[in-house]
Amino acid sequence: MVIGVPREIKKDEARVAITPEGARAARIHGHEVLIEASAGIGSGITDEEYKSAGAKVMRTAAEVWKTADMVVKVKEPLTEEFEFLRSNLILFTYLHLAAVRDITEMLIAKGTTSIGYETIELDDGSLPLLVPMSEIAGRLAVQVGSWALEAPNGGSGILLSGVSGVAPANVLILGAGTAGQNAIRIAAGMGANVVVVDINPNKLRYIDDIYRGGLTTLIGNAANIEAELAKADLVIGAVLLTGAKAPKLIKREHLKTMRPGSVLVDVSIDQGGIAETSRPTTHTDPVYVIDGVVHYCVANMPGAVPRTSTAALTNVTLPYLLSIADHGPIEAAKRDPALARGFNTYKGALTHPGVAEAFDLPLSELPLE
């Protein structure tokens, strides 16, 4: 199989979908790897390193897209890349289709087989290809939230940790999954007053046990969320519904009850965000203010640390990539139910229930028999 890796064109996205080590592994498996020139520069990887690993460096993205049997990316295809989608192409990348109808419809119309990193799901419900990026995003959420709280950045001017004789900031974390737990780790480590809200009592028990009463856990309901929003200096939205849109837990009217200069970091923005007022931003223009609340809604947060993110991402994507390349998409899906759950579209059919529900579109079964 010919595996193509174009350079990411999403604004401020410097990650790359394969490392030289991954390219070498694919070559050992008998596959050809095409890399667009300079695709790895943002992650500290040179074209020469790819060449040494046996990959071919191509001059343009068009050459990569048009020649490859499978295109491997980091982010969803953008409008400029729609022309390259086709019926005999496999697209393996983060898709987050439930938040973007136009990409969903284009993949269906073009007949492209698309597999989303974020929808590959193990039997226990965990998302192995989303975990490393959620870890990074959760940790970054506290880091960027602390920055946004500084007065020059529009925040209330409160130090997350406080100092002797001065109380620390109140941090509200909505969601206790991978991103939420990593945000907890950093916020608690910095000495903030942390409140965690989740609908799963088992997760809350686990967090209580780990932190031995050093933070507050609350069950996720409207009353608890409203009460805590009014006290919070920093709110981190870290709710994920696999393949579906994030629930709108923060309504527009809630902003008026929040402290002036408080900050919302919406990690869930890739899936539409947890606030009615959330909209995607970029690393170069990350924040905006509504009703006195600073919103940080960067849609590719791990892209801020591409060297770490590329290494962490490709560690987990490579085994699935090799399986698809070795066996073809359907046979690979037959061998691995987790991979089968990752299919979003297949030859013009929509195959993921969360995406179908988000847009009220017909759902088709993946032909595994």
N, C-alpha and C positions, 0 to 999 in steps of 0.2 A: 504494500500500500504506500502511496505517496502522502506524506504528512506535511502540511504547510503551516507555517507560523508567521503571519504578518505582523508588522509593527502596530501597536495599539494607537488608535487615533483619538480616543476619548480625551478630552482636555485634562491635562495634568496627570495622565496615566503613564507611568514609566515601567510598570511590570511587564514581564514577557512570559509567554505560556510554556516555554521549555528551556531548560538549562543545557549547556554542553554535555553534561553527564546524561541527561535524558535523551539527547540526540544520539549519543553513542549507544545507549541501550537500544534505541529503536533500530539503529543500523545493525547491531548484533542480531536482532530479531528478523533481519532481512528487509527492512523498510527503508525507503528513501525519505530524507528530511530536507525540506526547503525552508530557509529562513530569509525574511526580507532584510536587506542591508540595514544595519544600525538598530535592529529590533531590540537588542539586549543592552544597548548603551546606557539607558536609564537605570538598569539594574547592575551596572558595572561589568557587563559581559561584552567582549569585543567580537567582531566578525571573525577574527583569526582564531579565537577559541572555538567557535562553532565549526570552522573549517577543519581544525585539528581533530574535532570529534567526528568528522565524516559527513557533516551537513553541507549542503550547497547554499551559498549565499546568493540570493536573487536581487536584482536591481530595484524592482518595483513590487508593490503590493499586488498589482494586477497579475503579474507572473505567478505569484504564490497562489492566489485564489483560483486562477483558471487552470493550473496544473494539478493542484492537490486533489486527492480523493477525500481526505479529511482535513479540515482546517481547525486548528487548535488555537484558542484565544484566551484572553483573560476576561474581557468585557463583552457585552452584547454587541451585535453588529449595529453600526450607526447608519444613517440614511445614505451616506456616501458609499457604503459597502453593500447596499441592497442589490446593486446591479450584478454583484458577483454570486449571489445566491442562486442555486440551481437544483434540479431534481436529483441529480446523481452525486450530491455533496453531503457529507457528514459534517456537522458543526458541533464542536465540543468546547463549551465555554460556560461562564456565568451568564445566565439569560434573564432571570427575574421577570418572566413574561407577564405575570399577573399585574404588573404595574405599567406595562407598555403595550397597548393594544395594537399599535401600528406594526411593531416588530412581529408580534404574534401572527397577524394577518398576512404579513409579507412572507414569513416562513411557510405558512400554509399554502399561499398562492404559488410560491416558487417550488413547492414540493420537497423542500429541504428536510433532511433528517437531522433534528437538533436534540442534543443531550445537554441538560443543564447541570453544571457542577453542584448547584445548590439543591437540586432535587434528587440526587442519588442518595438513597435512604436505606440504612441497615434495618434488620428486623426489629431492633429495639427502638426504632424511631430516630436514631442519631444520624447526623448528616456529615459523613467523614470528609467531604471535600469543602464543606463550609466551615468546619471547626477551626482550622488554622487562621482563616481570615476573620472569623468572629473573635478569636482570641486577640488578634492584633487590634481590631476595631474597638473591642471593649476596653483594652488598655489605653488606646489612643483617646477614647471618649473622655476619660478623666483628664488626660494631659491637655487636650484642646479645650475642654470645658474650663479648666483652670486658667488657661490663656484668655478665653473669652470673658471671664469674670473680671479681668483687669480693666480698670477705668478707661485707659486709652483705646480699648477694643470694644467699648460700649457697655461693659459689665458694671456691676454695682461696686466694684473695687474691694471685694472681700478676698482674703487669702484663704485658700482651701483648708489649710492645716490650722489656721489661727496661730496665735503666739501666746506666750505666758500671760495670763490675765485677760486674754481676749478669746472669745469662743470661736471655734472653727466653723466652716461653712456646713450647711445642711445639704446633703446630696440624696436625691430620690432616684432610685434605679427601678425602672419599670421593666420587668422581665428578668428571670433568674436562670436563663439558658447559658450557653457558652459565653456570649458577649456580655451578658449581665454579670455573670460570675467573675469574669476578668475585670470588669469595671469595679466590682465590689473589692476585689483584691487590691487594686491600685488606690481607690478612694479610701478604704480603711487603712491601708498602709501609710497614707499621707496624713492620717489623723482626722479626717472629716467625720461629721456625724452622718451615718449612712442609714437610710431606710430602703428596704427592698420589698417590692410588691410583685406577687405572682399568683396565678390561679391554681398552681399545683402545690398543695400542702407538703408533699414529700420533698420537693426542692427546698422549701422554706425550712423544713426540719433539718435537712442536710446542712444548710447554711448556718442555722442556729448552732448546730453541733460543732461545725468547723470554727466558727468565730466566738463560741462560748459566751454569748450574750453581749459581744462587743458592738452589735448593731441591732436594728429593729427590723423584724420581718412582719409583713401584713398580707393578708389574703387579698387578691385582686378583685375589688368591687368598686362601683362608682363612688360610694361614700368615702372609702379610704383614699382613693386617688384624689378626689377633690380636696379633702382635708390636708393631705400631704403636699399637694401642689402649692397651697397657700403659704406653706412654711419653707419651701425649698429655695435654695440659692442656685443649685445646679440640678437639672433633671436630665436623666439619660434614658432615652427610649430604646429598649433592646428586646422588643417582642418580635417573634418570628412564627408565622404559620407556614409550614412547608409548601412552597409553590403558590401560595395565596397572598392576597393583599393584607397588609398589616391592619389591625383594628384601629379605629380612630378613638383613642382613649382620652385625648386632650381636645376639648371643643374650643371654639373661638371665644366663647364667654368665660372659659376658665382663665384665659390670659389676664383678664381684668382683676382676678383675685390673686394673682402671683405678684411677688415682690418686684418693684421696678429694678431693672438691671439684672434680673435673674436670667439664667441661660438654659436653653433646651438644646441638647445634642441628640439629634434623631438618627441613631445608628440604623434604624429600620427604614430609612428613606429609600433604599433600593427596592423595597416592597411597597412603596407608596407613603411610608411615614406613619407615625402614631398620632400626629396632631393634624387637625384640619388646616392649620396654617403652615404646615411644612411643605416646602418645595425644594427640589434638588439645587445644590450650589456646588462650587468648585473650590479646589485648594487655593487658587489665586483670588477668589472672591467668595470666601466661605460663609459669611454671616450677613444677616439682615435683621431688622428690628420691627416687631409688630406689637403694639400696645405695651411698649416698654420691655418686652421680653426678647432677648437676643437669641436668634435661631441659628444653629450651626447644623447644616444639612448636607454635608458633602457626600456625594453618592458613591465615591470610591475611596473611603478613608484609608484602607491599607496601602493605596497608591502613594501615600506620603512617605512611606518607608519601603521603597521598592526592593532594595537588596534583601531585607528580611522577608518581605512578603513573597517575592518570587521563589526564594528557597523553600519557604514553608508551603507554598501552594503546590509547587511541582513535586515535592516529596509525596503528596497524596494523590495527585492526578495521574502520575506516570503509570502505575499499575493498571488503571482503567484504560488509559490511552493505548497501552500495549495490548490489552485484551481485545479492544475494538479493532485495532490494526491487525492482530494475529488471526482473529476469527470472523471478522465482519460484525456489524452492529447487532443483527438479530441473533446470531449464534452466541455472541458474547452476552447478550441479554438473557438467553436461555440458560447459560451457565451461571449467571449471577443475578438473582432477583433484585439486589440493591441497584445494580446498573439499569435493569429494566424499568425501575421506578423513576429513573432519571430522564427517560425519553419525554420530551415535550411535544415534538411533532415527528411524524413519520410519513414520508411520501405524500404530503398534502393533507394528512389527517392530524387532528389535535388529540394527543394521547395522555395529557396530564390532567387529572380531575380538578386540581386547584385552579389551573388556568382556565379551564372550561367554565367553572363556576364563576370566576371573576368577570368573565365577559358574556356569560350566558350563550356559549357556543357549543355545538355538538361535540360529544366526547366519543372517541373511537378506542377500541382495544388494540394493543400492540399484538401483531400476529406472531405469537410464540408457539403455536401448535404445529 
